[in-house]
């Protein structure tokens, strides 16, 4: 048995592709001065934290340096 499908006019399908709503969204509220200051403070804190971690982490990653003082154990000093 054949299923009967309703034909959809091509013009209706083409119009549905470019349908735009006529309802405009409300305008966005502007950020207050305190919100802008808070956002910039958080950003500066993040950048300072990354810079500090790089500053303190690079000497630990430097493998070419030899220790400036000799590392001798106490057992070898008591002979």
N, C-alpha and C positions, 0 to 999 in steps of 0.2 A: 504494500500500500504506500501511496505517496503522501509525504507530509506537505501540507500547504503552508507556505511562508508568505507573509505579507511583504510586498515590495515597498522598499523605502525610497522615496524620490531622491534623486541625486542632489538636487538643490538644497534639500533639508540637511543632508550630511555635510555638504560644503559649507553651509552657513554655521553649522555647529562647531566647525574648526576655528572660526574666527569670531566667535561670540564674545563680546565684552560686556561686563556688567556696567550699568549706569549708576551704580552706587559708589560714591567716592569714599575712601576711608578717611577717618578724622585725621587732622594734621598731627604730626609728632610733637610732643612737648619738648621744648628746649631744655637742655641740662642746666641745672643751676650752678652757681659758682662753687658751692661746696662739693657738688658731685664731680665737677671738673677737677677740682683740687684733689679730691680723694682718688680719682682715677689716675691722675699724674703721679701722686705719691705712691700708689701701688706699683705703677710702672717703674718708677725710679728705684723702688725697693727691690724689685725683681732684677733689674739691670745691675744694681750694686751687689746683690747676692751672687749673680753669675760672675761678675768681675772679681769678687773676693775669692770665690771658689777656684777660679783660674789662677789668681795670684798665689794662693796658698797651696794649690795642687801641683803647679809646675815644678817646684823644687823636689817634690817627692817623686816625680816621674823621671827626673834627670838621673840616668844610670851611669853616666861617664865619670862622675865625680868620685874621687877617692876620699875617705875620711881624713880629716886634717890631724887628728890625734890617733895614736895607735891603740887598738883595742886588745888589751891583754887581760887575761883573766887573773883573779887573785891567786889561784892555785899555782900559776907559773911564776908569780912574783915571790913566793915563799920558798924557793929552793935554796 
